[in-house]
Amino acid sequence: MELIVIQCESSNIEECVRCVRENSKKELSSKPGKIIKSRISLSFGAFMNLSLALTVNSTELAHKGIIAEYSSGKSRKDALKNVQKKINSQLTPYYEVVDFEFGTYTMPVTRRHYAVGVAVYNVPTQKSELHLLGVKERRELLAKALGLFQYNPKALNISEIARIFKVSRDSIYYDIEQILKERRRI
């Protein structure tokens, strides 16, 4: 489990949103895992502040990311509608949205309305990528599956698991044996 904080502040809304996009790509691409919790904070004024606090579980596999967009309009409703369209155009049916936040701001002098939207998401990895896991990660997944069945290996289809991980049945049997040995030590 790991906490990641991404924070940007600027007097320019466009710059603040761009900063969050860039920093999130840097932070999230280098960390394995899946985002399981998120807190998003938007504040406007002389400076815009956009902060995200994310909890990443490194034992679960997923592609993860943040969509941050802004838009302007003649009214708050127009600005929100525009930013909503921008975000929805980037979401696909495979995205699992963990959290989202929208906020609006009206410039005091020009009365121009701005909207900012942020969405935190995961994209589950495909089964075909499971064969890329190492022994440790494979055993962690097997241990979770065994835990669901009260550590009864007879409840698992060993042939199917071996096919998914693209290893031999003997490898899966050995993994299960090691998991059960480890559990007995505890």
C-alpha positions, 0 to 999 in steps of 0.5 A: 500500500502506498500513498501518493499526493499530487498537488499544483497551484497557479494563478492560471487555471490552464497551467494548474490543470496541465501541471496535474496532468504532467505530474500524475503521468510521472507519478503513476507510470512509475508505480505498479498497482491499482488506485483504491481510494482517492481524495480530490480537492479543488479551490479557487481564488487568486490562485487555483489549487488542485490536490489529489491524494491517492491510495495505491495497492501494489498487489493488484494489477491495473493501468491507472490515471487521472483525467484533468480538464477545464473549460470556460463558458458564458455561464457556469452551466455552459462551462460545466457542460463543456468540461463534462464533454471533454472528460466523457470523450476520454472515458471508455467502457473499460475505465473504472472511475474511482473518484471525480470532482467538478468545480466552477469559478467566475472571474470577478472583473470579466464575469467569465465562468470556468469549470474544472473537472478531474476523474481518477480511474483504473483500467483492469489488465487483461487476463493475457497479461497475467503470464507476465507476472513473476512467481511472487505476484502469481503466488499473491494472487493464488493466496487470495483465491485460496483464502476465498475458499478457506485454503482448500486447493480442491476448490481451484481448477488447477488446469485453468489457472495454469493456462491463464498464467501460462505455466505448467500444472506442476508449477501451480501445485508447487505454488499452492504447496508453498502458500499452504506451508507459509500459512502454517508457519503463521 
